[in-house]
């Protein structure tokens, strides 16, 4: 072949595609039409990863003590709402505290590190501490909630692999003053008792678990408690516990119209700043979580039942000459008058015989129905989680009705007793108790009329008579100017399955001012001893004067003005 001829040939033209493919469809010409979509998709990926990268950089430079750096699942910096009293005084708040952790993989000498840490925290278990430090874990808590002094001492040790994380700790400025109402939190700042638990159960814990309570300012939760009255109540109860050598005491101040609990506590109490104290079986909330036979305070409800039924009038009388014998038991009176007693005399002399006959006049079914209507036989509904369920006989017989009429055979909580008494003082309307502020209008919307207003008026009269009359068992609760009324209760406690002649549970159920009752004050004293120089250890000699002391100190703070009648007017004129 002639190479030169081949070199002189013209290059062949590039092959061209026909306009139509073998199937008759027009071929696409030019660049692909989806190039714009590809460009947009690439741009979106770049933007998304740019945002992620920016956030990673931001978190990387964030200070270690900022809660958001830990992520939504790290709750140690979750804020809790403050608890405040009705006047804005702080009952519970958050403070910052340091907690100690280790990164075991960075620990050079676990044995030396353990010895150094034990020099500052000697209560740690040495074996447990060494195992934590010698493990291959990346993170391990060593101690939560250190004091500033402990933190500084550990910092001075300069141990590699040991660090601190700032977290929130709950602080209760009043200590044990309102501990049973506020409750407390655990080490993870989660409510486990009292109103703290109520707040969590109302949705706060869900916020906390979702990480939405971190770095958030939460509105304070206002309670119905008045810290001033709360302090007075606790102070007087502590004095009574010492004075009468009792094993426990308790008390509550309740608004009869709104159902607001203004003050409530029991002793022995506990400091919620040291929640381990709450594990002591003697440090229980006796007012709402304790069940007791309330003794003669129950005669209040028996008399109200008899009057409300229409089968007994306040002008009626009952023969209390001889004891009642029923079911092998003898029902007698303490210092009985051994004569016919009018209804007011049955009340102020606290006659077991007369009260039992009032119950007989109503009947067993009517008796059970009335106490149920008053809320004394079913579990009380309120915000506080620590609420006990009352006990009663499975089958009510005549002997049960008789003994229950004067406070034996049914166990209920003192707070329920106060709420039922409020019903008899406010015109016959049952208002559920609350530990949150409630207006009069809100209470009216919740109220249920369970007793005739006339019955309420008659019970006010009897309450006042029992204190104002020198024959009344509650005369030692009198406070000049405040028209106190009430009913004593002295119940023999059950010891080893039998009623004891020496162990007593005393109570005084009071209201004031009786011309227009605004507050119930109930004080209970468990196993008081006879005070030197006094004839008895019954409620009239200990629970009643304690109630009087509480009212004397707190009435003006509650907005109740004293009324001394004509004598006061003359005194004011002379000045």
Secondary structure, 3 states (H helix, E strand, C coil): CCHHHHHHCCCCCCCCCCCECCCCCECCCCCCCCHHHHHHHHHHHHHHHHHHHHHHHHHHHCCCCCHHHHCCCCCCCECCCCEECCCCCEEEEEEEEEEEEECHHHCCCHHHHHHHHHHHCCCCCHHHHHHHHHCCCCCEEEEEEECHHHHHHHHHHCCCCEEEEEEEEEECCCCCCCHHHHCCECCCCCECCHHHHHHHHHHHHHHHHCCCCECCCCCCEEECCCHHHHHHHHHHHHHHHHHCCCCEEEEEEEECCCCEEEEEEEECCCCHHHHHHHHCCCCCCHHHHCCECCHHHHHHHHHHHHHHHCCCCCCCEEECCCCEEECCEEECCCCCCCCEEEHHHHHHCCCHHHHHHHHHHHCHHHHHHHHHHCCCCCCCCCCCCCCCCCECCCCCCHHHHHHHHCCCCCEECHHHHHHHHHHHHCCCEECCCECECCCHHHHHHHCEECCCHHHHHHHHHHHHHHHHCCCCCCHHHCCCCCCCEEEEEEEEEEECCEEEEEEEEEEEEEEECCCCCCEEEEEEEECCCCCCCCCCCCHHHCHHHHHHHHHHHHCCCCCCCCCCHHHHHHHHHHC
